[in-house]
């Protein structure tokens, strides 16, 4: 397995962790009928994020943000691996993405301004750099 695919696997496990990190407090804060149902806005009394604490809502947004970032990162890891372009540079980029995503969770949960955005940018730019490296 290439180092990039190892980082991708760890990023996927991080996503599993983030789901639990958001779901546990959300289930504690909401009624069981709300969390076990289809979560329609009218049935819940609004958006899920409006029904939970500020921190749980932030964890929800951080989780969704990682889903979005994970799509591009997955593409970058697969392209680098299939193209045979794995290098020290792409390995550093892959683990920079992973490190940024780990730091992004508390940065979002605790409202670290402007660090949350800067941490996000590290992961995004590392992913873009991997894609560019695969073309060179």
Buried (B, 14 or more C-beta within 10 A) or exposed (E): EBBBBBBBEBBBEBBEBBBEBBBEBBBEBBEEEBBEEEEEEEEBEEEBBEBBEEBBBBBBBBBEBBEEBBEBBBBBBBBBBEEEBBBEBBBBBBBBBBBBBBBBBBBBBEEBEEBBEEBBEBBBBBBEBBBEBBEE
